Amino acid sequence: MDKKIIKPYSEAKRNTLSKEEFLLIERDFHDRYAEGLNWNENISETLSYERDEYGVPVEDYFRKMLGDVKGKKILDIGSGHGNTALNLAVKGAIVTSIDIAPKLIEGCKHRAQINKLDVDFRVMNACELEFADNTFDIILGFRTIHHLPNLEQFYKEAQRCLKKGGFLLVVEPQKYNPFVEIGRRFIKNDEDSRTPTEHPIVPKDIRLLKRIFGNIEKREFEFLKAGSLFFKLIRMNFLYKLAMKTFTVVDNVLWYIPFLRPMYWQVVIKAIKQ
């Protein structure tokens, strides 16, 4: 049977969905995703699900912004395969990790058990956090919040649950990279690849975060470099690695042109509760 082609919902169409309808779409997709994961897999040293050299600069910057996590109370938004939460627990953090998909949480609990790690995995909607005010030192998300139904509600909930001086740290895909948009529409656009409700970050989402917290620090990554994935797709590994190195250098220069930054694929954003 041919897989269904997924067309992303417009903001207007997303806004017609009830909270329950939105969350059902996301939950069902990620429960199906959970069924294809190896829950006995060893914990990798990466926080992200990206395991090759492509995602290293983003993760390195994310770790730099995160700092020492030993003894810190951390809320991980979007448990996924559990690698972020489990990795942080290995480093001595006190970790709670939430996800909307019960099968992901079930799998993450299994990984925690077989690795003898104490992580509090829970099924929960990130827009309605079930925690007291001033609970966490850090709230973080690794490519997660673009799946949420209401970013304003999430930002306010994150601010409420953070201790004073604590911070929200996320890495997210941005919408306007031309190479990635082609991929979203014509290549990775079937029912196993994405949900119609996901909404890559746009500048107004970042401005909203700054308005709520009163501050942000951000860095964008991967403008032309995103185009190098074409060579990986067609299995021309030499050209892929050459393009990665070349475009990384060029992207680091072009980053100093502010109007280009929304076209970079990934953005790391940190906001501190004042």
C-alpha positions in Angstrom: 0.0 0.0 0.0 1.3 3.4 -0.9 2.0 5.7 2.0 -0.2 8.8 2.4 1.4 12.1 1.3 1.4 14.6 4.1 0.8 18.3 3.4 1.5 20.6 6.3 -1.5 22.4 7.7 -1.5 26.2 7.4 -1.5 28.2 10.6 -5.2 29.0 9.9 -6.1 25.3 9.6 -4.1 24.4 12.7 -6.0 27.0 14.6 -9.3 25.3 13.7 -8.3 22.1 15.5 -9.3 21.6 19.1 -6.5 20.9 21.5 -7.7 17.3 21.7 -7.6 16.9 17.9 -4.1 18.4 17.6 -2.7 16.2 20.4 -4.3 13.1 19.0 -2.5 13.6 15.6 0.8 14.1 17.3 0.3 11.2 19.8 -0.7 8.7 17.2 2.2 9.6 14.9 4.7 9.3 17.7 3.2 6.1 19.1 3.7 4.6 15.6 7.2 5.9 15.6 7.9 4.2 18.9 7.0 0.8 17.4 10.0 1.1 15.0 12.6 1.9 17.6 15.1 -0.4 19.2 14.5 0.1 22.9 17.5 -2.0 23.9 19.9 0.3 22.0 22.9 1.5 24.0 22.9 5.2 25.2 24.9 7.2 22.7 27.0 10.2 23.7 24.7 12.5 21.7 21.7 14.3 23.1 20.1 14.4 19.6 18.9 11.5 17.5 21.4 12.6 14.9 24.3 10.2 15.1 26.7 11.4 12.3 29.0 14.3 11.9 26.3 16.5 10.3 24.7 17.6 13.6 27.9 18.1 15.6 28.1 21.9 15.5 24.5 22.4 16.7 24.9 19.9 19.5 28.3 21.3 20.6 26.7 24.8 20.8 23.7 23.4 22.6 26.0 21.7 25.2 28.0 24.9 25.6 24.8 26.8 26.4 23.6 24.1 28.7 26.7 24.0 30.8 27.4 21.7 33.8 24.2 19.8 34.6 25.4 17.9 37.7 22.8 18.2 40.4 20.5 20.4 38.3 16.8 19.7 38.2 16.0 19.4 34.5 12.7 19.0 32.6 13.2 17.4 29.1 10.4 18.3 26.8 9.7 15.5 24.2 11.3 12.2 25.5 11.6 10.6 22.0 14.0 7.7 22.2 15.1 8.8 25.6 18.6 9.6 24.6 18.6 13.3 25.8 17.2 12.5 29.3 19.3 9.4 29.8 22.5 11.1 28.7 21.8 14.0 31.2 21.1 11.5 34.0 24.5 9.8 33.3 26.1 13.3 33.8 24.5 13.6 37.2 21.3 15.7 36.5 18.0 15.1 38.2 15.8 14.5 35.2 12.1 14.5 34.5 11.2 13.8 30.9 7.7 14.1 29.3 6.1 13.2 26.0 2.6 13.1 24.7 3.0 9.5 23.3 2.5 6.7 25.8 4.4 4.2 23.8 7.5 6.4 23.7 7.3 6.8 27.5 6.9 3.1 27.9 10.0 2.5 25.8 12.0 5.2 27.6 11.2 3.6 31.0 12.5 0.3 29.7 15.8 2.0 28.5 16.2 3.6 31.9 15.6 0.3 33.7 18.1 -1.7 31.7 20.7 1.1 32.0 20.0 1.4 35.8 19.3 5.1 35.5 16.8 7.1 37.6 14.7 9.3 35.2 11.1 10.3 35.9 9.4 9.6 32.5 5.8 10.8 32.3 3.0 11.2 29.7 2.2 14.9 29.7 1.2 17.8 27.4 4.0 20.3 27.5 1.5 23.2 27.2 -0.1 22.1 30.5 2.8 21.3 32.8 1.8 19.4 35.9 4.5 20.9 38.2 4.6 23.5 40.9 6.0 27.0 40.3 9.8 27.4 40.5 10.5 23.6 40.2 13.3 23.3 37.6 16.8 24.8 37.0 16.6 24.0 33.3 13.8 23.2 30.8 15.1 22.0 27.5 13.8 20.6 24.2 15.7 19.0 21.3 13.6 19.6 18.1 10.4 19.3 20.1 8.4 22.5 20.5 7.5 22.8 16.8 5.1 19.9 17.5 3.2 21.8 20.2 -0.3 23.2 19.7 0.3 26.6 21.5 3.8 28.0 21.8 2.7 31.0 23.9 1.1 28.7 26.4 4.2 26.6 26.5 6.5 29.6 27.0 4.4 30.8 29.9 4.3 27.4 31.5 8.0 27.0 31.1 8.6 30.4 32.7 6.3 29.5 35.6 8.0 26.2 36.3 11.6 27.6 36.2 13.4 28.8 39.2 14.6 32.4 39.1 17.8 32.4 37.1 16.8 29.1 35.5 16.6 28.9 31.7 14.7 27.5 28.8 17.0 26.0 26.1 15.7 24.6 22.8 17.1 23.7 19.4 14.5 23.9 16.6 14.1 23.7 12.8 13.3 27.0 11.2 10.8 27.2 8.3 12.4 29.2 5.6 15.4 27.2 4.5 14.8 26.7 0.7 16.6 23.3 0.6 14.7 21.9 3.6 11.4 23.2 2.3 11.9 21.3 -1.0 12.6 18.2 1.1 9.5 18.7 3.3 7.2 19.1 0.3 8.6 16.6 -2.2 10.9 14.1 -0.5 10.2 13.4 3.2 6.5 14.1 3.2 4.8 10.7 3.7 2.9 9.7 6.8 5.9 8.0 8.4 8.1 11.1 8.1 6.1 14.0 9.6 2.8 15.2 11.0 0.6 17.8 9.3 0.4 19.7 12.5 4.2 20.3 13.0 5.2 23.9 12.4 8.9 24.8 12.1 9.8 28.0 13.9 9.3 31.4 12.3 10.6 34.8 13.5 7.4 35.7 15.3 7.8 32.6 17.5 11.2 33.9 18.6 9.9 37.4 19.2 7.1 36.0 21.3 9.6 34.1 23.5 11.7 37.2 23.9 8.6 39.2 24.9 7.6 36.7 27.6 11.0 36.1 29.1 12.4 39.6 28.4 15.6 38.2 26.9 16.9 35.6 24.5 20.3 34.4 23.2 20.3 32.6 19.9 22.5 31.2 17.2 21.4 29.9 13.8 23.1 27.0 11.9 22.9 25.4 8.5 21.9 27.7 5.6 23.6 26.5 2.4 24.9 23.5 4.4 21.4 22.1 4.4 21.7 21.6 0.6 24.6 19.1 1.1 22.0 16.6 2.3 21.0 16.1 -1.4 24.4 14.4 -2.0 23.8 12.1 1.0 20.4 11.3 -0.3 21.8 10.1 -3.7 24.7 8.4 -1.9 27.5 10.5 -3.2 29.4 10.5 0.1 32.5 12.3 -1.2 30.5 15.2 -2.5 28.4 15.2 0.6 31.4 15.6 2.9 33.0 18.1 0.6 29.8 20.2 0.5 29.4 20.0 4.2 32.9 21.4 4.9 32.6 24.1 2.2 29.1 25.3 3.1 29.9 25.3 6.8 32.6 27.9 6.2 30.4 29.9 4.0 27.5 29.8 6.4 29.6 31.0 9.2 30.4 34.1 7.1 26.8 34.7 5.9 25.5 34.5 9.4 26.7 38.0 10.0 24.1 39.2 7.5 21.0 39.4 9.8 18.2 39.2 7.2 19.6 35.7 6.2 19.3 34.2 9.6 15.6 33.1 9.4 16.7 31.0 6.4 19.1 28.9 8.4 17.7 25.5 9.1 18.4 25.1 12.9 18.3 27.7 15.7 19.4 27.3 19.3 17.6 29.6 21.7 18.2 30.3 25.4 15.9 32.4 27.6 16.6 33.1 31.3 13.9 33.6 33.9 14.7 36.9 35.5 
